Amino acid sequence: MYFEHDDQIWQKFPDLVAGVMTTPGITTGFSSDVLHDLVSTQTDRARARLSEHSESEFPEISAWRRVYSQMGLKPTQYRCASESLLRRFRKDDDLPSIHPVIDFCNAVSVAHGIPVAVFDLRQISGSLRVRPADGTEKYESFGGDVEHPAPGEIIFADEDGWAHARRWVNRQSGRSAVKPATSDILVVVEALHDGAADDVPKALDDIRQGLRDLWDVDPTSAVLTSRAPRFEI
């Protein structure tokens, strides 16, 4: 089993920096005080950044907006996951509580302005590739409906033809969403802005330390490049 981006992705978006992490051992047992402190540290950073600039001015968000334009999508209609979270956080001064690992990774996402996706590994069939859709893939929404991404749309596709994310970093699937029974996770952090080569490893380090503090686990991670595009799971 592995995670990778298709060659077409690297050719079209050579500035991409992708961080990948896996770990078992996610359980329902954790310290709520530790989680609160971890989330607060990250959201305080986001709050400080938003006090100076709106999320649309963040270089991390601007880069994704350019990518969405390249993909033929309106950046204000389809927003990357980190921009959507930042908009909500700016309005509510809070983030929704979903699951401890999601709550923490969402906080890291708003702090860094970078999309952070978390998948339940056991719901992924075989390997996972970021690639253009051919139109036959199936995507399960959080409401349980099954959709078919349009040919050419960038998706996270497994070997059984399930799309676990649509429009790259816009919308994850309910099929592999983290749930109370989730124990093994795959985390993907992607950025394309100037400085991404430094910022993605920093976000990975924050996630690694937080997972260790919450569950005493030892995550495995890597930063992918066009020359080393595959992460073995």
N, C-alpha and C positions, 0 to 999 in steps of 0.2 A: 504494500500500500504506500502511496506517495501523494504529495501535493506539488503541483507545478503550474506555471503559466505557459500557455501555448506560444510557440515561436512568433506567431503573428502579433501577439500582444507586445512582446519585447521589441519587435521591429517597428511597430506603430507608435509605441510609447517607451522610447529608450531611457527616459528619465525615471522610470518606475523603480522604486525601492520597496521590496516586500520582506516583511519579517514574519516568520512562522514559528509557532510554539505548540507543543502537545504536552499533556500531563494526565495521568490517571489520578485517582484519589480524591476527586471532588465529591463531597458528601453533604448531607444536611446538617452535620455537626460543625459549627464554627462559632467564633466569638463575635457577637453582635457589636461589642464595644470596639474590637479591632477593625471590623468592617466600617463602622462609623468613622473612625479615625482615618482610615485609608481613603475613604470616599471624600471626607472633608479636606484632606490635604490636596487632593487632585482638583476638587471643585473650587477651592480657594484660588488655585492657580488660574483656573478658567475665569473666575469672577474678576481677578486682577487684570487679565488680558482684555476682557469685555469692557472694563471701565475705561480703557484707552481707545479701543477700536471695536467696531461691529464685526461679527463673525465673517461677513462677506469680504472684509479687508484683510483677514488673516491670509498669509501667503499659502498656507496649506489648503485653504478652502478655494482661493483663487485658482490654484493649479487644477483642482478637481473640476471647477466650473469650465475651465478651458478644455479639459478632456471631454466633458459632457457635450460641449459644443462640437468638438471633433467627431463625437459619436452621433451627431445629428439630433441631440436632445436639447430641449430648452433648460438651461441650468437652474432657472427659477421655478420650473415645473417639476423636474426630477433632481433632487438634491442628494449629495452624498450623505451617508449616515451621520458623519460627524457634524456636518452643517445643520442637519435636522435637529440633532441633539442640542447643539449650541443655541439654536433659535428658541427651542423650548426652555432651555436653562435660562437664557436671557430674560424671557418673559415671566417665568415662574420662580426663578432663583432656586430651583430644585430639579431633581431628576426622578423619574418614576422608579418605584421599587418593584423588581421583577423576579430576580433570583440573585443570591449573593455574588456569584461570579459575573453575572451580567451587570449588576449594579456597579461593581468595582471597575469592570472594563469600560463601561460607559463613562465613568468618571475620568478614567485615563484618556479616553477619546476626546472629551471636551477640554481637558487640560492641555493636550498636545494638538488639538485641532485635526486629528488624523482618524480615519475610520478604523475601528477595531471590530472584527467579526469573530463570534464565538460559536462553534458548531459542536453538536453532540456527535462524536466520532462513530458511535455505534449505529447511527442512523444513516451513515454514508456507505454506499455500496462500492467497495473497491477503492480505487484512487480518485482523487478530486483534481480537476483541471479547470483553470480559468481560460475560457476560450469563446469564440463566437458560436452562437447557437446555429443549428441547422434547421430548426423548426419542428423537430420531432420530440424534443425534450418535454418533460412534464415538470411543472412547478406547483407545489402545494402551498396555498396561502395559509395564513394563520386561522382563517375561518374554515379551512378544510376544502375549499374549492381547488380544482386542478386547472391550471392555465398552461398555455404553450407559448414560450418566448418566441418572438419573431426571428426569422433567419438573420444572422449577423449581430444580434444583440449579445453583448458580453455577459456570460453567465459562469457560475461555478457548477460544473457538471460532473456527476459520478459515472461509474461504468454501467449502471443500469438506466442511464438516461434521465435521472432526476436532476433538476436544476435547484441548487441549494441557495442561490442568490441570483437576483435579476438586476439588470442594468449595472453590472459590476458591483459597486458598493452602495447601491441605492436601497435594495430591499431584500432581506433574507427570507428564507422559506420556513414555514411552520414545521416542516417535516424534520429538520435537524436542529430546531431551536432547543436551547437548554431547558430542561424540565427538572422537577424534583428528583427523578430517578437517574438523571445524568451523572456519570462518574468519570468518563474519559472525554476530554475536550480538545478541540483544535482551534487555535487562535491565529487569526491572520490580520496583520497590520500593513497597510499599503499607503504610500505617499509618492508624490511626483514633483514637489516644490524644490526650489533651491535649498539645500541644507537637509534634504530628506535622508541622505546617507548618514548624517549624524543623528537626526531626530528619531528615525525608526528604531535604531538600537536602544535609544534612551527610553522610548515607550515600551519596548520589550523588557528592558531591565525593570521598569516600574511594575509591569505586570508580573514578571517572575518573582520579584520580592513580595508583592502583595499576595500571590498564591502561596508562597512559602509561609508567610505570616498567618494566613487564614487556615491552611490545611496541612502545613508541614510536608509539602510535596517538593519534588525536584524536577521541574520542567526541563524539557529538551527544546532547543530553539536554534534557528539559523536565519541569516539574512541572505535572500536569494538575489542572484544577478543573472544576466543573460548568459554568462559563461557557466554558472552553476545554478540552473533554474529549478532543480528538483530537491524536495525535502522528503527523505524516506521516513515513514511512520512505522 
